[in-house]
Amino acid sequence: MKDIVTDGFSGAEINLASGFFDNSDFRNALAELRSDGFSFIAQQVLDPRIESVDEYIGRMLDRFYFLASFEPDFINSHTGKDFYSFDDNCRIIEAVENFAVRTAIPVVHETHRARFTFHLSTLLPYLEKFPELKLTADFSHWCNVSESLLEEQGDMLESIITNISHIHARVGWQQSAQVNDPFAPEWEHHLSVFTDWWRKIVAYHAENGRGSMTITPEAGPFPYMPQTPYSKENLADQRQINSKMKNYLNTTLYGRY
């Protein structure tokens, strides 16, 4: 947490591992930061398991209530499974939305491989059934799944902007959900494409009265971060990229440092 504050971030998004974060030291440190306006987003990510849909829902809700004990501003959820049927994923979404109503903790569903949100066009029927559904935009996964920069899906992409509530500022490419360093010159075009998407999202919400927008720079560690063979050294510095992305977004999207 100290590194996050030192690097100038105004909040944190954390996948809280059971047993590691659930202690008084972490809770007290988090409460102290939040008293100064620090934002806290919890992540709901379940390990893969062979299970029924009902078992998945039960495990997911247990995780949600554990996260609720930390009183996050909202929860970013990896929801459902790409191979579940539409009806089964709808049951899961309904369980999540009911949790959000009962606890008054908003839940946003991340666009992510292996979840019900794994592909842009197959997401649209869910938004027709749940028009108020809130999304975390991590378009890097869609680029990877569609093996493109979504050049042919522009209209569909525009249509979901109203549902986007949170942004993951990760730059992906056609063959992976993360480039090694988005600020390297060879990724200039990809960074520009992603920045245009983020700019449209922020502009839409600003024009419609939203006072602020949460964005998490999300360059991840291995296996997101490519490594050299044998030595397994990261090809770039994850912390440096996330800090640089924060500064880049401040100047590019908001015109300030």
C-alpha positions in Angstrom: 0.0 0.0 0.0 2.9 2.4 0.8 4.2 2.0 -2.8 0.8 2.9 -4.2 0.7 6.1 -2.2 4.3 6.9 -3.0 3.7 6.6 -6.7 0.9 9.1 -6.5 -2.2 6.9 -7.0 -5.5 8.0 -5.4 -6.8 4.5 -4.9 -6.2 0.8 -5.2 -7.9 -2.2 -6.8 -7.0 -5.5 -5.1 -7.9 -9.2 -5.4 -7.9 -9.8 -1.7 -6.5 -13.2 -1.0 -8.3 -14.9 1.9 -6.1 -15.1 5.0 -3.4 -12.7 3.6 -5.4 -9.5 3.7 -7.9 -10.4 6.4 -6.0 -9.0 9.3 -6.2 -6.0 11.5 -3.0 -4.4 10.2 -4.3 -4.3 6.6 -7.8 -3.2 7.6 -6.4 -0.4 9.8 -4.0 0.8 7.1 -6.8 0.8 4.5 -9.2 2.6 6.8 -6.5 5.3 7.5 -6.0 5.8 3.8 -9.7 6.0 3.0 -10.2 8.6 5.7 -8.2 10.9 3.3 -10.3 10.1 0.3 -8.4 7.1 -1.0 -10.6 4.9 -3.2 -10.7 1.1 -2.7 -12.0 -1.4 -5.3 -12.2 -5.1 -4.5 -11.9 -7.8 -7.1 -13.9 -10.9 -7.3 -11.9 -13.6 -9.1 -12.6 -17.3 -8.6 -10.1 -20.1 -9.2 -11.2 -22.6 -11.9 -13.1 -25.6 -10.6 -15.2 -28.3 -12.0 -18.6 -27.5 -10.5 -22.3 -27.1 -11.1 -23.8 -23.7 -11.8 -25.4 -23.7 -8.3 -22.1 -24.6 -6.7 -20.4 -21.7 -8.7 -23.1 -19.3 -7.5 -22.6 -20.4 -3.9 -18.8 -20.0 -4.1 -19.1 -16.7 -5.8 -21.5 -15.3 -3.2 -19.3 -16.4 -0.4 -16.5 -14.5 -2.0 -18.7 -11.4 -2.4 -19.7 -11.3 1.2 -16.1 -11.7 2.3 -15.2 -8.7 0.1 -18.2 -6.8 1.5 -16.6 -6.9 4.9 -13.9 -4.5 3.7 -16.6 -2.0 2.6 -15.2 -1.3 -0.9 -16.4 1.6 -3.0 -17.4 -1.1 -5.5 -16.5 -4.7 -6.5 -15.0 -5.5 -9.9 -16.3 -9.0 -10.8 -15.0 -11.7 -13.1 -18.5 -13.1 -13.6 -19.7 -16.4 -15.0 -18.0 -18.7 -17.5 -17.7 -18.5 -21.3 -18.9 -22.0 -21.7 -22.0 -21.7 -19.5 -25.3 -21.3 -21.4 -26.9 -17.9 -21.7 -29.6 -18.9 -19.2 -27.1 -20.1 -16.7 -25.0 -17.0 -16.9 -28.2 -14.9 -16.5 -28.9 -16.8 -13.3 -25.4 -15.9 -12.1 -25.8 -12.2 -13.1 -29.1 -12.1 -11.2 -27.4 -13.4 -8.1 -24.7 -10.8 -8.4 -27.3 -8.0 -8.9 -29.3 -9.2 -5.9 -26.2 -9.1 -3.8 -25.5 -5.5 -4.9 -29.0 -4.5 -3.9 -28.9 -6.2 -0.5 -25.5 -4.8 0.5 -25.7 -1.4 -1.4 -22.2 -2.2 -2.8 -22.1 -1.7 -6.6 -20.7 -4.5 -8.7 -19.3 -4.0 -12.2 -18.6 -6.9 -14.5 -15.2 -6.9 -16.2 -14.9 -7.6 -19.9 -12.6 -10.6 -19.7 -11.7 -13.8 -21.3 -13.4 -17.0 -19.9 -16.2 -14.9 -18.4 -19.7 -14.2 -19.8 -18.2 -11.0 -21.1 -15.5 -12.7 -23.1 -16.6 -11.4 -26.5 -18.2 -8.1 -27.6 -21.0 -9.5 -29.9 -22.0 -12.3 -27.5 -22.2 -9.7 -24.7 -25.0 -7.7 -26.4 -27.8 -10.2 -25.6 -27.0 -9.9 -21.9 -27.2 -6.1 -22.1 -30.6 -6.5 -23.7 -31.8 -8.6 -20.8 -30.0 -6.4 -18.2 -29.9 -2.9 -19.7 -28.6 -1.4 -16.4 -25.7 -3.8 -16.1 -22.4 -2.0 -15.3 -19.1 -3.0 -17.0 -15.4 -2.6 -16.4 -13.9 -1.9 -19.8 -10.8 -4.1 -20.3 -10.8 -4.1 -24.1 -7.4 -5.9 -24.2 -9.2 -9.2 -23.8 -11.6 -8.6 -26.7 -8.6 -7.7 -29.0 -7.0 -11.0 -28.0 -10.2 -13.0 -28.5 -11.1 -11.4 -31.8 -7.5 -11.3 -33.0 -7.9 -7.7 -34.0 -8.1 -4.1 -32.8 -11.9 -4.4 -33.2 -11.7 -2.5 -36.4 -14.9 -4.2 -37.7 -16.8 -3.9 -34.4 -16.8 -0.1 -33.9 -20.6 0.3 -33.9 -21.0 -2.4 -31.3 -18.3 -0.9 -29.2 -19.9 2.5 -29.3 -23.2 1.0 -28.2 -21.9 -0.3 -24.8 -20.3 2.9 -23.7 -23.4 3.8 -21.6 -22.8 0.6 -19.6 -19.2 1.2 -18.8 -18.6 2.3 -15.2 -14.9 1.6 -14.7 -11.8 1.3 -17.0 -8.8 -1.0 -16.9 -6.0 0.8 -18.7 -4.2 -2.2 -20.1 -3.0 -2.2 -23.7 -3.4 -5.5 -25.4 -2.8 -6.7 -29.0 -4.1 -9.2 -31.4 -2.2 -12.2 -29.9 -2.2 -11.3 -26.2 -4.1 -9.3 -23.6 -0.9 -7.3 -22.7 1.9 -5.8 -24.7 5.3 -5.8 -23.1 5.5 -2.0 -22.7 2.7 0.2 -24.2 5.1 3.1 -24.4 7.6 1.4 -26.6 7.6 2.9 -30.1 6.5 -0.4 -31.7 3.2 -0.2 -29.8 2.5 3.4 -30.6 -0.6 2.6 -32.8 -2.0 0.2 -30.2 -1.7 2.8 -27.4 -3.4 5.4 -29.7 -6.3 3.1 -30.4 -6.9 2.2 -26.7 -6.5 5.9 -25.7 -9.2 6.9 -28.2 -11.5 4.3 -26.6 -10.8 5.5 -23.1 -11.2 9.1 -24.2 -14.7 8.4 -25.6 -15.8 6.7 -22.5 -14.6 9.5 -20.2 -16.1 12.2 -22.5 -19.5 10.4 -22.6 -19.8 10.2 -18.8 -18.5 13.8 -18.3 -21.2 15.0 -20.7 -23.8 13.1 -18.8 -23.0 14.6 -15.5 -20.7 12.1 -13.9 -18.2 14.0 -11.8 -15.4 11.4 -11.8 -14.3 8.1 -13.5 -12.2 5.4 -11.9 -9.4 4.1 -14.1 -6.9 1.4 -13.0 -3.6 1.2 -14.8 -3.3 -2.6 -15.0 -0.1 -3.8 -16.5 0.1 -7.2 -14.8 2.9 -9.5 -13.7 3.7 -12.8 -15.4 1.8 -14.5 -17.2 0.5 -11.1 -18.5 4.0 -9.7 -18.6 6.1 -11.5 -21.2 9.4 -13.0 -20.0 12.6 -14.0 -21.7 13.1 -17.8 -22.1 15.3 -19.7 -19.6 16.1 -16.7 -17.3 12.4 -15.8 -16.9 13.2 -12.1 -16.6 10.3 -9.7 -17.2 10.6 -7.8 -20.5 9.6 -4.5 -18.8 9.1 -3.0 -15.3 5.4 -3.5 -14.3 5.4 -0.8 -11.6 7.1 1.7 -13.8 4.6 1.1 -16.6 1.6 1.5 -14.3 3.0 4.7 -12.8 3.8 6.1 -16.3 0.3 5.1 -17.5 -1.2 7.1 -14.6 0.7 10.2 -15.6 -0.1 9.6 -19.3 -3.8 9.4 -18.5 -3.7 12.5 -16.4 -2.2 14.5 -19.2 -3.9 12.8 -22.2 -7.5 12.4 -20.9 -7.6 15.3 -18.4 -5.0 17.7 -19.5 -3.1 17.8 -16.3 -0.2 16.1 -14.5 
